[in-house]
Amino acid sequence: MKYTFILFLLLVACTGYGNDGSFYAAGNTLIPLKENVVQLKKEILNLTRRSDDMQVDIYFEFFNPGEEKELLVGFVTPPAAGDVSGDAEAHPQIAGFAVMVNNSLLAYKITRMEKSGFKLGKDIAQGDDFVYHFTVKFKKGITVIRHSYQYRGGSSVEAHHEFLYRLTTGATWANKEIEDFELNINMGDDVVFMAPYGFNTKKADWNIVGIGKVNTAGKATMRFGGEDTRESAVYIRKGSLQLKEKHFVPTSDLSLIMPRLYIEYLSWCPANEKNDFDELKEFFDKDTAQARIRNFSNAQLRLYRNLHYARKGYDFKDPVLRQTFNKYIWYIPDPNLKPEGFTEYYFNKEVQQLLEEEEHKRNAKK
């Protein structure tokens, strides 16, 4: 007896991009379409950013209480949209697609949704979506599925990178939950990014594996898909972000956003703290930077000049600098770090302007 299932990546598309952004693909989990007795017992989801792409590696354990069933399985990904080329729209932005069931790789085919013959709701797939389809044998008891692929993320005027992954479909199996869920996110080293505050009514119990901080009280509220969302700011100096949940029932999905600097700085410190870098956007505006610098106080000049060292973790002995930087998410002082050999890659030109202005103010006092 056959039942029809679908494994899909569903893009929760950002609207109104126009020429202000682009989006290519997103991640997702398994979802059943018809009668379902199979339970999702375990999911280990590993996301690793590789520049503009996200590498996805997933381990699933499914439990079938009945006899072996051969199921039709599919994977749906929408075409690229926004400020992208026609060639990008014509092909799925998925690479290295592979499904392994009980240690055997499966053959698959790709077709457009409108030509596939599958009867799916519009909330799942549109006519021009791409469908990867294949068959899976769910034996009685546990069936292990390993799934890997790489998809291209998006970008916008507010974000260098945006990656979407739909988690809510994990609760559509017979047990209506993911009994044992683990999520590992590696966005790279020395990065600030936004992650969801939570996936249901409670705060996500994020854990840093390595060196970093999570700030759930920042000022920044990113706009995504036209809706305001509460998010946590994450700083990873080296390592990854992890979430482990038992009986996980997500009611919202995963979005990972690496904001551009003029948005990112809003999340650097708690909302009840004074953000000393409120003028950062103007500071990096080529047309106004020099004029703004002339109006900086000596304290501001000193603070901005030392921002690069603070971001790298320099352990300031000066109590004023130490106290000021302590409230920022990325300040994790390292007593073993020496300033020798530091390069001003982060604010190279601007730091030189700050030094020149400080010298100018000193000379003016003589």
C-alpha positions in Angstrom: 0.0 0.0 0.0 1.4 3.4 -1.0 1.1 6.8 0.6 2.3 10.0 -0.9 4.8 12.2 1.1 6.8 15.3 0.2 10.2 16.5 1.5 10.5 20.1 0.6 12.4 23.3 0.9 9.7 26.0 0.9 10.7 29.6 0.5 8.9 32.0 2.7 9.4 34.7 0.1 10.3 38.3 1.0 7.9 40.6 -1.0 8.6 44.0 -2.4 12.3 43.3 -3.1 12.4 44.9 -6.6 16.0 46.0 -7.2 16.6 46.4 -3.4 17.4 42.7 -2.9 17.5 39.2 -4.2 16.6 35.8 -3.0 17.5 32.4 -4.3 16.3 29.5 -2.1 15.6 28.3 1.4 15.7 25.3 3.6 13.0 23.0 4.9 12.1 19.7 6.6 9.9 16.7 5.8 6.2 17.0 5.5 3.5 14.3 4.8 0.7 15.0 2.3 -1.8 12.2 2.9 -2.6 9.6 5.5 0.3 9.4 7.8 1.4 7.0 10.5 5.1 7.7 10.4 6.6 9.6 13.3 9.5 12.0 13.3 11.6 10.8 16.2 14.9 12.7 15.8 16.3 15.5 13.7 19.9 16.9 13.8 20.1 19.9 11.5 23.5 21.4 10.7 23.7 24.7 8.9 27.1 26.0 7.8 27.5 29.3 5.9 29.8 29.3 3.0 30.0 32.9 1.8 26.6 33.5 0.0 25.5 29.8 0.4 24.3 27.7 3.2 25.4 24.1 3.5 22.6 21.9 4.9 23.3 18.4 6.5 20.4 16.7 8.2 20.1 13.4 10.1 16.5 12.1 10.5 15.1 9.1 12.4 11.6 8.1 11.4 9.5 5.5 13.1 7.0 3.4 11.2 4.8 1.3 13.5 3.4 -0.8 10.7 4.7 -2.9 7.8 7.2 -1.6 5.2 5.8 1.1 2.9 7.2 2.5 -0.3 6.5 6.3 -0.3 6.8 8.9 -3.0 8.9 11.7 -1.6 9.5 15.1 -3.1 11.6 18.3 -2.6 10.2 21.6 -3.7 12.2 24.8 -4.1 10.9 28.0 -5.7 12.8 29.8 -8.4 15.0 32.7 -7.6 13.3 36.1 -7.4 14.0 39.8 -7.1 17.1 41.4 -8.5 18.4 38.2 -10.2 19.3 37.1 -13.7 16.9 35.2 -16.0 19.4 32.3 -16.0 19.2 32.2 -12.2 15.4 32.0 -12.3 15.5 29.2 -14.9 17.3 26.7 -12.6 16.9 25.7 -9.0 19.6 27.3 -6.8 20.4 24.0 -5.1 23.8 22.3 -5.4 25.1 18.9 -4.2 21.6 17.5 -3.6 21.7 14.0 -2.1 19.4 11.8 -0.1 20.7 8.7 1.6 18.3 6.1 3.1 19.7 3.3 5.2 23.1 3.9 3.7 22.0 3.9 0.1 21.9 7.0 -2.2 18.6 7.5 -4.0 18.1 8.4 -7.6 15.8 11.5 -8.2 14.3 13.5 -11.0 13.6 17.3 -11.3 10.5 18.8 -12.9 8.4 22.0 -12.7 5.5 21.8 -10.3 2.9 22.5 -13.0 4.1 19.5 -15.0 4.6 17.1 -12.1 1.0 16.1 -11.6 1.3 16.5 -7.8 -1.8 17.9 -6.0 -0.3 20.4 -3.6 -1.9 23.4 -1.9 -0.7 26.9 -2.9 0.7 27.4 0.5 3.2 24.5 -0.2 4.1 25.0 -3.9 3.4 27.2 -6.9 3.3 26.1 -10.5 6.8 27.4 -11.4 8.5 25.8 -8.4 11.0 23.0 -9.0 10.2 19.5 -7.7 12.8 16.9 -6.9 11.0 13.5 -6.6 12.1 10.0 -5.6 10.8 7.0 -3.6 11.7 5.9 -0.1 11.0 2.6 1.6 10.1 3.1 5.2 10.7 -0.2 6.9 8.9 -1.2 10.1 10.6 0.5 13.0 13.3 3.1 12.5 14.4 4.4 9.1 17.4 6.7 9.0 17.5 9.4 6.3 20.5 11.7 5.7 19.9 14.7 3.4 22.5 17.2 2.2 22.5 20.1 -0.2 23.7 23.7 -0.5 21.4 26.6 -1.3 22.1 30.2 -2.1 20.8 32.7 0.3 19.5 36.3 -0.4 20.5 39.8 0.4 18.9 43.2 0.6 19.7 46.9 1.4 19.5 46.0 5.1 21.4 42.7 5.1 24.5 41.2 3.6 23.1 37.7 3.9 19.6 36.3 4.6 19.0 32.6 5.0 15.6 31.0 5.5 14.8 27.5 6.8 11.2 26.3 7.4 11.0 24.3 10.7 7.2 24.3 11.2 6.7 21.4 8.8 8.5 19.1 11.3 5.3 19.1 13.4 3.1 17.7 10.7 4.1 14.1 11.2 1.9 11.6 13.0 3.3 12.5 16.4 2.8 16.3 15.7 6.3 17.1 17.0 10.0 16.5 16.6 10.6 14.4 19.6 14.4 15.0 19.8 15.6 18.1 17.9 19.1 19.6 17.6 20.1 22.6 15.5 23.7 23.7 14.9 24.4 27.0 13.1 27.9 28.0 11.9 27.8 31.4 10.4 31.6 31.9 10.5 34.0 33.5 12.9 33.9 37.1 14.3 30.3 37.7 13.0 27.2 39.3 14.3 23.9 38.0 13.1 20.2 37.9 14.0 18.4 34.7 15.0 14.8 34.1 16.2 14.0 35.0 19.8 12.0 31.8 19.9 10.0 29.3 17.7 6.8 29.2 19.8 5.6 30.9 22.9 8.8 30.5 24.8 12.3 31.9 24.4 14.7 29.7 22.5 17.4 28.2 24.8 20.3 29.2 22.6 23.8 27.9 23.5 27.2 29.1 22.3 29.5 26.3 21.4 32.8 28.1 21.5 33.3 31.8 22.2 30.5 34.3 21.8 27.4 35.9 23.3 23.6 36.1 22.7 21.8 39.3 23.4 18.0 39.1 23.6 17.6 42.7 24.7 18.9 44.7 21.7 17.2 47.6 20.1 17.1 46.1 16.6 13.9 44.7 15.3 14.5 43.5 11.8 11.7 43.6 9.2 11.4 40.4 7.3 8.7 39.6 4.7 6.9 42.7 5.6 6.4 41.7 9.3 8.1 42.8 12.5 9.8 40.0 14.2 11.5 39.9 17.6 15.0 38.5 17.3 18.1 37.8 19.3 21.5 39.3 18.4 24.3 36.7 18.3 28.0 37.3 18.3 30.3 34.4 17.5 34.0 35.0 17.8 34.8 31.4 17.1 32.4 28.5 17.2 28.7 28.0 16.5 25.1 28.5 17.9 23.2 25.5 19.1 19.6 24.7 20.1 18.5 21.4 21.7 14.8 20.7 22.3 12.7 17.7 23.4 9.2 17.5 22.0 9.9 20.4 19.7 6.7 22.0 18.2 7.8 25.1 16.3 5.1 27.5 15.3 7.5 29.9 13.5 10.4 29.3 11.2 14.1 30.0 11.2 15.6 33.2 9.6 19.3 34.0 9.9 20.2 37.6 9.0 23.6 39.2 8.8 22.7 42.9 8.8 24.7 45.7 7.2 26.7 47.8 9.6 24.1 50.6 9.9 21.5 48.1 11.0 23.9 45.8 12.9 25.0 48.4 15.4 21.5 48.7 16.8 21.8 45.2 18.3 25.2 45.7 19.9 24.0 46.6 23.4 20.8 46.2 25.5 18.0 48.7 24.9 18.4 50.2 28.3 22.0 51.1 27.7 23.3 54.1 25.9 24.7 53.1 22.5 27.8 55.2 22.0 27.8 54.3 18.3 24.5 55.9 17.3 26.4 58.1 14.8 28.1 55.1 13.1 25.9 55.3 10.0 26.9 58.9 9.3 30.5 58.1 10.2 30.8 55.7 7.3 28.9 58.0 4.9 31.7 59.2 2.6 29.9 62.5 2.0 29.5 63.4 5.6 32.2 61.5 7.5 34.8 64.2 7.6 32.3 66.8 8.8 31.0 64.5 11.5 34.4 63.7 12.7 35.2 67.4 13.2 32.2 67.6 15.6 33.3 64.6 17.7 34.4 65.2 21.2 37.8 63.9 22.4 36.0 61.1 24.2 34.2 60.1 21.0 37.4 60.2 18.9 39.1 58.0 21.4 36.2 55.5 21.6 35.8 55.2 17.8 39.6 54.8 17.3 39.6 51.9 19.7 36.5 50.2 18.3 38.6 47.8 16.2 40.8 46.7 19.1 37.7 46.2 21.3 36.0 44.1 18.5 39.1 41.9 18.4 39.0 41.4 22.2 41.8 43.6 23.4 41.8 43.7 27.2 41.8 47.5 28.0 43.5 48.5 31.2 41.9 51.9 31.1 38.8 51.7 33.3 36.7 54.1 31.2 37.3 52.2 27.9 36.8 48.9 29.7 33.5 49.9 31.3 32.2 51.5 28.0 33.0 48.5 25.8 31.7 45.9 28.4 28.1 46.5 27.5 28.6 45.5 23.8 27.8 42.0 22.6 31.1 41.5 20.8 33.4 42.7 23.6 34.9 39.6 25.1 38.3 40.7 26.6 41.2 38.3 26.1 44.0 38.9 28.6 46.4 37.0 26.3 45.9 39.2 23.3 48.6 41.8 22.5 48.1 44.9 20.4 51.3 44.2 18.4 50.5 43.1 14.9 46.9 44.4 14.9 45.8 45.6 11.5 43.1 48.2 11.1 41.2 46.3 8.5 37.8 47.1 10.0 38.1 50.9 10.0 41.3 51.5 8.1 40.6 54.9 6.4 38.3 56.1 9.1 40.8 55.4 11.9 43.4 57.5 10.1 40.9 60.3 9.9 40.2 60.0 13.6 43.9 60.1 14.4 44.4 63.2 12.3 41.5 65.0 14.0 42.8 64.1 17.5 46.2 65.5 16.4 44.5 68.6 15.1 42.6 69.2 18.4 45.8 68.7 20.4 47.7 71.2 18.3 44.8 73.7 18.6 45.2 73.7 22.3 48.9 74.6 22.2 
